[in-house]
Amino acid sequence: MIAYEDVADMANQLPPHEKARLIAHLSMSLRQTLEENQSQNAAWRESLLATFGTLADVPLERPPQPVLETRESVE
């Protein structure tokens, strides 16, 4: 992996028009990443909202539990 300091040093050596190209590229890349993350979050939220409350009218009951067997204690 390349360290930030190395990239910053290389960017400082670029002529102004190349720095502008680099900034445009990084901006586009960051925008795409943020949009992908936002769409993933939106999909999760939509699925949650689609299922939220679907069992509101169906009472959930816990069936009677069996009697547990008594076991020897572990020492």
N, CA, C and O atoms as CSV, one atom per row, in Angstrom:
chain,resi,resn,atom,element,x,y,z
A,1,MET,N,N,0.838,-1.174,0.000
A,1,MET,CA,C,0.000,0.000,0.000
A,1,MET,C,C,0.883,1.237,0.000
A,1,MET,O,O,1.933,1.266,0.642
A,2,ILE,N,N,0.452,2.243,-0.716
A,2,ILE,CA,C,1.221,3.481,-0.815
A,2,ILE,C,C,0.810,4.412,0.321
A,2,ILE,O,O,-0.377,4.564,0.607
A,3,ALA,N,N,1.785,5.027,0.960
A,3,ALA,CA,C,1.518,5.927,2.079
A,3,ALA,C,C,1.035,7.286,1.574
A,3,ALA,O,O,1.436,7.744,0.504
A,4,TYR,N,N,0.176,7.913,2.355
A,4,TYR,CA,C,-0.366,9.225,2.002
A,4,TYR,C,C,0.756,10.227,1.731
A,4,TYR,O,O,0.699,10.986,0.764
A,5,GLU,N,N,1.767,10.222,2.585
A,5,GLU,CA,C,2.865,11.181,2.443
A,5,GLU,C,C,3.550,11.044,1.086
A,5,GLU,O,O,3.916,12.045,0.469
A,6,ASP,N,N,3.725,9.795,0.615
A,6,ASP,CA,C,4.355,9.567,-0.684
A,6,ASP,C,C,3.492,10.131,-1.812
A,6,ASP,O,O,4.002,10.758,-2.741
A,7,VAL,N,N,2.210,9.908,-1.723
A,7,VAL,CA,C,1.297,10.415,-2.756
A,7,VAL,C,C,1.280,11.935,-2.728
A,7,VAL,O,O,1.307,12.579,-3.777
A,8,ALA,N,N,1.234,12.510,-1.534
A,8,ALA,CA,C,1.215,13.969,-1.411
A,8,ALA,C,C,2.495,14.568,-1.991
A,8,ALA,O,O,2.440,15.592,-2.672
A,9,ASP,N,N,3.638,13.949,-1.731
A,9,ASP,CA,C,4.906,14.436,-2.287
A,9,ASP,C,C,4.888,14.377,-3.814
A,9,ASP,O,O,5.323,15.316,-4.481
A,10,MET,N,N,4.379,13.261,-4.370
A,10,MET,CA,C,4.307,13.143,-5.832
A,10,MET,C,C,3.334,14.171,-6.408
A,10,MET,O,O,3.600,14.759,-7.456
A,11,ALA,N,N,2.215,14.389,-5.731
A,11,ALA,CA,C,1.226,15.361,-6.219
A,11,ALA,C,C,1.806,16.768,-6.215
A,11,ALA,O,O,1.514,17.562,-7.109
A,12,ASN,N,N,2.621,17.080,-5.222
A,12,ASN,CA,C,3.240,18.408,-5.156
A,12,ASN,C,C,4.212,18.655,-6.297
A,12,ASN,O,O,4.494,19.808,-6.625
A,13,GLN,N,N,4.725,17.603,-6.904
A,13,GLN,CA,C,5.664,17.740,-8.012
A,13,GLN,C,C,4.968,17.920,-9.360
A,13,GLN,O,O,5.617,18.229,-10.359
A,14,LEU,N,N,3.651,17.728,-9.388
A,14,LEU,CA,C,2.902,17.837,-10.634
A,14,LEU,C,C,2.702,19.299,-11.036
A,14,LEU,O,O,2.597,20.181,-10.184
A,15,PRO,N,N,2.652,19.541,-12.358
A,15,PRO,CA,C,2.291,20.889,-12.816
A,15,PRO,C,C,0.826,21.170,-12.472
A,15,PRO,O,O,0.056,20.230,-12.276
A,16,PRO,N,N,0.430,22.430,-12.396
A,16,PRO,CA,C,-0.929,22.779,-11.979
A,16,PRO,C,C,-2.034,22.073,-12.770
A,16,PRO,O,O,-3.015,21.643,-12.163
A,17,HIS,N,N,-1.921,21.935,-14.081
A,17,HIS,CA,C,-2.976,21.302,-14.858
A,17,HIS,C,C,-3.093,19.814,-14.523
A,17,HIS,O,O,-4.192,19.262,-14.574
A,18,GLU,N,N,-1.994,19.162,-14.185
A,18,GLU,CA,C,-2.033,17.757,-13.783
A,18,GLU,C,C,-2.611,17.602,-12.369
A,18,GLU,O,O,-3.297,16.623,-12.075
A,19,LYS,N,N,-2.326,18.575,-11.503
A,19,LYS,CA,C,-2.934,18.556,-10.165
A,19,LYS,C,C,-4.451,18.673,-10.288
A,19,LYS,O,O,-5.196,18.004,-9.572
A,20,ALA,N,N,-4.896,19.531,-11.202
A,20,ALA,CA,C,-6.332,19.705,-11.415
A,20,ALA,C,C,-6.952,18.396,-11.908
A,20,ALA,O,O,-8.039,18.024,-11.466
A,21,ARG,N,N,-6.279,17.702,-12.809
A,21,ARG,CA,C,-6.766,16.404,-13.293
A,21,ARG,C,C,-6.841,15.398,-12.150
A,21,ARG,O,O,-7.806,14.641,-12.039
A,22,LEU,N,N,-5.819,15.397,-11.306
A,22,LEU,CA,C,-5.797,14.477,-10.167
A,22,LEU,C,C,-6.944,14.772,-9.209
A,22,LEU,O,O,-7.606,13.852,-8.730
A,23,ILE,N,N,-7.181,16.042,-8.929
A,23,ILE,CA,C,-8.275,16.418,-8.039
A,23,ILE,C,C,-9.605,15.987,-8.635
A,23,ILE,O,O,-10.460,15.467,-7.917
A,24,ALA,N,N,-9.798,16.193,-9.937
A,24,ALA,CA,C,-11.042,15.795,-10.596
A,24,ALA,C,C,-11.233,14.279,-10.513
A,24,ALA,O,O,-12.337,13.796,-10.260
A,25,HIS,N,N,-10.143,13.535,-10.727
A,25,HIS,CA,C,-10.214,12.071,-10.652
A,25,HIS,C,C,-10.576,11.619,-9.235
A,25,HIS,O,O,-11.456,10.776,-9.060
A,26,LEU,N,N,-9.907,12.171,-8.233
A,26,LEU,CA,C,-10.181,11.780,-6.848
A,26,LEU,C,C,-11.602,12.160,-6.444
A,26,LEU,O,O,-12.274,11.407,-5.738
A,27,SER,N,N,-12.051,13.315,-6.888
A,27,SER,CA,C,-13.406,13.750,-6.580
A,27,SER,C,C,-14.435,12.799,-7.182
A,27,SER,O,O,-15.396,12.423,-6.511
A,28,MET,N,N,-14.244,12.406,-8.444
A,28,MET,CA,C,-15.166,11.485,-9.108
A,28,MET,C,C,-15.151,10.125,-8.412
A,28,MET,O,O,-16.202,9.521,-8.201
A,29,SER,N,N,-13.969,9.649,-8.062
A,29,SER,CA,C,-13.839,8.360,-7.397
A,29,SER,C,C,-14.531,8.373,-6.042
A,29,SER,O,O,-15.237,7.427,-5.693
A,30,LEU,N,N,-14.330,9.438,-5.280
A,30,LEU,CA,C,-14.966,9.560,-3.966
A,30,LEU,C,C,-16.473,9.660,-4.112
A,30,LEU,O,O,-17.202,9.050,-3.330
A,31,ARG,N,N,-16.959,10.410,-5.086
A,31,ARG,CA,C,-18.398,10.543,-5.309
A,31,ARG,C,C,-19.019,9.183,-5.616
A,31,ARG,O,O,-20.083,8.854,-5.092
A,32,GLN,N,N,-18.358,8.391,-6.466
A,32,GLN,CA,C,-18.867,7.059,-6.807
A,32,GLN,C,C,-18.934,6.165,-5.572
A,32,GLN,O,O,-19.919,5.458,-5.361
A,33,THR,N,N,-17.890,6.202,-4.769
A,33,THR,CA,C,-17.860,5.393,-3.546
A,33,THR,C,C,-18.979,5.790,-2.599
A,33,THR,O,O,-19.657,4.930,-2.037
A,34,LEU,N,N,-19.176,7.092,-2.421
A,34,LEU,CA,C,-20.240,7.563,-1.534
A,34,LEU,C,C,-21.615,7.179,-2.063
A,34,LEU,O,O,-22.495,6.806,-1.287
A,35,GLU,N,N,-21.811,7.265,-3.379
A,35,GLU,CA,C,-23.099,6.893,-3.969
A,35,GLU,C,C,-23.362,5.395,-3.812
A,35,GLU,O,O,-24.493,4.989,-3.545
A,36,GLU,N,N,-22.325,4.574,-3.977
A,36,GLU,CA,C,-22.483,3.130,-3.794
A,36,GLU,C,C,-22.867,2.821,-2.355
A,36,GLU,O,O,-23.764,2.017,-2.101
A,37,ASN,N,N,-22.183,3.465,-1.417
A,37,ASN,CA,C,-22.499,3.241,0.000
A,37,ASN,C,C,-23.909,3.694,0.316
A,37,ASN,O,O,-24.627,3.037,1.069
A,38,GLN,N,N,-24.307,4.823,-0.264
A,38,GLN,CA,C,-25.645,5.349,-0.011
A,38,GLN,C,C,-26.709,4.407,-0.584
A,38,GLN,O,O,-27.745,4.185,0.042
A,39,SER,N,N,-26.450,3.852,-1.776
A,39,SER,CA,C,-27.442,2.947,-2.364
A,39,SER,C,C,-27.529,1.640,-1.571
A,39,SER,O,O,-28.611,1.068,-1.442
A,40,GLN,N,N,-26.411,1.171,-1.045
A,40,GLN,CA,C,-26.439,-0.031,-0.205
A,40,GLN,C,C,-27.233,0.236,1.066
A,40,GLN,O,O,-28.023,-0.603,1.497
A,41,ASN,N,N,-27.022,1.410,1.667
A,41,ASN,CA,C,-27.766,1.761,2.881
A,41,ASN,C,C,-29.243,1.928,2.571
A,41,ASN,O,O,-30.093,1.541,3.373
A,42,ALA,N,N,-29.556,2.501,1.411
A,42,ALA,CA,C,-30.951,2.697,1.038
A,42,ALA,C,C,-31.637,1.354,0.821
A,42,ALA,O,O,-32.791,1.179,1.214
A,43,ALA,N,N,-30.943,0.407,0.203
A,43,ALA,CA,C,-31.520,-0.920,-0.026
A,43,ALA,C,C,-31.803,-1.614,1.303
A,43,ALA,O,O,-32.847,-2.246,1.466
A,44,TRP,N,N,-30.887,-1.497,2.241
A,44,TRP,CA,C,-31.091,-2.099,3.564
A,44,TRP,C,C,-32.284,-1.449,4.252
A,44,TRP,O,O,-33.122,-2.135,4.837
A,45,ARG,N,N,-32.356,-0.126,4.179
A,45,ARG,CA,C,-33.450,0.605,4.813
A,45,ARG,C,C,-34.787,0.227,4.175
A,45,ARG,O,O,-35.770,0.019,4.885
A,46,GLU,N,N,-34.833,0.136,2.855
A,46,GLU,CA,C,-36.075,-0.230,2.178
A,46,GLU,C,C,-36.541,-1.629,2.572
A,46,GLU,O,O,-37.733,-1.850,2.785
A,47,SER,N,N,-35.608,-2.572,2.669
A,47,SER,CA,C,-36.001,-3.931,3.063
A,47,SER,C,C,-36.484,-3.958,4.504
A,47,SER,O,O,-37.415,-4.693,4.835
A,48,LEU,N,N,-35.864,-3.169,5.356
A,48,LEU,CA,C,-36.305,-3.095,6.745
A,48,LEU,C,C,-37.713,-2.505,6.824
A,48,LEU,O,O,-38.571,-3.033,7.530
A,49,LEU,N,N,-37.944,-1.422,6.106
A,49,LEU,CA,C,-39.260,-0.793,6.124
A,49,LEU,C,C,-40.326,-1.690,5.502
A,49,LEU,O,O,-41.485,-1.659,5.917
A,50,ALA,N,N,-39.939,-2.486,4.510
A,50,ALA,CA,C,-40.903,-3.380,3.855
A,50,ALA,C,C,-41.366,-4.489,4.802
A,50,ALA,O,O,-42.490,-4.975,4.677
A,51,THR,N,N,-40.527,-4.887,5.730
A,51,THR,CA,C,-40.888,-5.986,6.630
A,51,THR,C,C,-41.317,-5.513,8.013
A,51,THR,O,O,-41.897,-6.281,8.781
A,52,PHE,N,N,-41.039,-4.270,8.331
A,52,PHE,CA,C,-41.366,-3.747,9.661
A,52,PHE,C,C,-42.873,-3.801,9.891
A,52,PHE,O,O,-43.649,-3.289,9.084
A,53,GLY,N,N,-43.274,-4.411,10.976
A,53,GLY,CA,C,-44.673,-4.455,11.353
A,53,GLY,C,C,-45.502,-5.517,10.656
A,53,GLY,O,O,-46.720,-5.557,10.825
A,54,THR,N,N,-44.863,-6.380,9.874
A,54,THR,CA,C,-45.645,-7.382,9.143
A,54,THR,C,C,-46.310,-8.389,10.069
A,54,THR,O,O,-47.311,-8.997,9.690
A,55,LEU,N,N,-45.789,-8.580,11.256
A,55,LEU,CA,C,-46.382,-9.528,12.202
A,55,LEU,C,C,-47.125,-8.816,13.324
A,55,LEU,O,O,-47.382,-9.411,14.370
A,56,ALA,N,N,-47.468,-7.563,13.120
A,56,ALA,CA,C,-48.114,-6.794,14.178
A,56,ALA,C,C,-49.445,-7.408,14.607
A,56,ALA,O,O,-49.814,-7.330,15.779
A,57,ASP,N,N,-50.164,-8.014,13.670
A,57,ASP,CA,C,-51.465,-8.594,13.989
A,57,ASP,C,C,-51.395,-10.068,14.366
A,57,ASP,O,O,-52.415,-10.677,14.689
A,58,VAL,N,N,-50.211,-10.635,14.327
A,58,VAL,CA,C,-50.045,-12.055,14.648
A,58,VAL,C,C,-49.337,-12.147,16.003
A,58,VAL,O,O,-48.142,-11.868,16.101
A,59,PRO,N,N,-50.065,-12.532,17.032
A,59,PRO,CA,C,-49.397,-12.601,18.337
A,59,PRO,C,C,-48.365,-13.731,18.363
A,59,PRO,O,O,-48.654,-14.865,17.983
A,60,LEU,N,N,-47.196,-13.404,18.804
A,60,LEU,CA,C,-46.148,-14.408,18.944
A,60,LEU,C,C,-46.202,-14.951,20.362
A,60,LEU,O,O,-46.213,-14.195,21.334
A,61,GLU,N,N,-46.235,-16.246,20.463
A,61,GLU,CA,C,-46.291,-16.891,21.772
A,61,GLU,C,C,-45.167,-17.898,21.889
A,61,GLU,O,O,-44.822,-18.593,20.933
A,62,ARG,N,N,-44.612,-17.960,23.067
A,62,ARG,CA,C,-43.579,-18.950,23.341
A,62,ARG,C,C,-44.267,-20.221,23.834
A,62,ARG,O,O,-45.001,-20.193,24.822
A,63,PRO,N,N,-44.027,-21.332,23.144
A,63,PRO,CA,C,-44.661,-22.584,23.581
A,63,PRO,C,C,-44.070,-23.029,24.923
A,63,PRO,O,O,-42.978,-22.606,25.301
A,64,PRO,N,N,-44.789,-23.870,25.619
A,64,PRO,CA,C,-44.268,-24.382,26.893
A,64,PRO,C,C,-42.916,-25.061,26.688
A,64,PRO,O,O,-42.707,-25.784,25.714
A,65,GLN,N,N,-42.021,-24.815,27.611
A,65,GLN,CA,C,-40.687,-25.375,27.509
A,65,GLN,C,C,-40.615,-26.709,28.254
A,65,GLN,O,O,-41.241,-26.875,29.301
A,66,PRO,N,N,-39.851,-27.657,27.711
A,66,PRO,CA,C,-39.727,-28.952,28.392
A,66,PRO,C,C,-38.937,-28.797,29.692
A,66,PRO,O,O,-38.165,-27.854,29.866
A,67,VAL,N,N,-39.146,-29.719,30.565
A,67,VAL,CA,C,-38.401,-29.726,31.826
A,67,VAL,C,C,-36.974,-30.132,31.514
A,67,VAL,O,O,-36.741,-31.117,30.812
A,68,LEU,N,N,-36.026,-29.379,32.031
A,68,LEU,CA,C,-34.623,-29.692,31.789
A,68,LEU,C,C,-34.173,-30.832,32.686
A,68,LEU,O,O,-34.551,-30.925,33.854
A,69,GLU,N,N,-33.362,-31.686,32.107
A,69,GLU,CA,C,-32.841,-32.798,32.899
A,69,GLU,C,C,-31.751,-32.291,33.839
A,69,GLU,O,O,-31.028,-31.348,33.517
A,70,THR,N,N,-31.646,-32.909,34.968
A,70,THR,CA,C,-30.620,-32.531,35.938
A,70,THR,C,C,-29.340,-33.270,35.601
A,70,THR,O,O,-29.339,-34.489,35.425
A,71,ARG,N,N,-28.271,-32.533,35.513
A,71,ARG,CA,C,-26.981,-33.139,35.166
A,71,ARG,C,C,-26.006,-32.956,36.310
A,71,ARG,O,O,-26.182,-32.099,37.176
A,72,GLU,N,N,-24.979,-33.778,36.291
A,72,GLU,CA,C,-23.933,-33.637,37.296
A,72,GLU,C,C,-23.154,-32.365,37.013
A,72,GLU,O,O,-22.929,-32.004,35.858
A,73,SER,N,N,-22.749,-31.698,38.065
A,73,SER,CA,C,-22.006,-30.455,37.878
A,73,SER,C,C,-20.568,-30.770,37.424
A,73,SER,O,O,-19.993,-31.802,37.771
A,74,VAL,N,N,-20.036,-29.871,36.663
A,74,VAL,CA,C,-18.661,-29.995,36.168
A,74,VAL,C,C,-17.753,-29.238,37.121
A,74,VAL,O,O,-18.018,-28.091,37.482
A,75,GLU,N,N,-16.679,-29.902,37.521
A,75,GLU,CA,C,-15.744,-29.278,38.446
A,75,GLU,C,C,-14.420,-29.059,37.818
A,75,GLU,O,O,-13.509,-28.540,38.463
